Amino acid sequence: MPALIKDQTSFDNAIKEPNLTVVHFQADWADQCSQVNEVLDALAKQSTYEKVKFYSCPAEELSEVSLKYNIEAVPTVLLFQGNRKVDRVDGADAAKITEKVNLYSNASTEKPGSLEDQLKALINKSKVVLFMKGDRNTPRCGFSRQIIEILNNAGAPYETFDILQDEEVRQGLKKYSDWPTYPQLYINGDLIGGLDIVKEMLAAGELNSALNG
């Protein structure tokens, strides 16, 4: 089973690892958390993930940590590399958890790259990626909320990245893409733009074909 995180200090030490660290925010009373623990236990036993560290964190007992990382329900799985949150999976989605662990564990076995390499990996982690304030469930600005509504209405799958959780990415992506504001929408690794551009594409009937093409 994943190692138990008992306090703030052990949590901070766990996520400092340079390789991938997977933290399952859980509660004993939630049956779905047991399912996630079984998935993580199975992954931990695979030689492919021998460098990946798996932990279980009591979400209610470590409430300050849960609040910091916007844990609103259990189970929630966060993925860290070098003290930086790189992704999350909400709910007991075994397939998505496995997919994310595979994605980031492969990256963590490679030689550490530059910020530009990290940004490229984030931009290309899915066909459609939205860099925003907050996440798809809890957008934290009006522009982000509007673009989430548009994407949800379009019905195409997409990933989000909360730039409020990573200042390095937040500032670095502005320079990388030469686009100073958020949200920023990427499709197939290319910058589409912010809310105004997305609204223009929607009005012109171009958005659905771009998202689903």
Secondary structure, 3 states (H helix, E strand, C coil): CCEECCCHHHHHHHCCCCCEEEEEEECCCCHHHHHHHHHHHHHHCCHHHCCCEEEEEECCCCHHHHHHCCCCCCCEEEEEECCEEEEEEECCCHHHHHHHHHHHHHHHCCCCCCHHHHHHHHHCCCCEEEEECECCCCECCHHHHHHHHHHHHHCCCCEEEEHHHCHHHHHHHHHHHCCCCCCEEEECCEEEECHHHHHHHHHCCCHHHHHHC
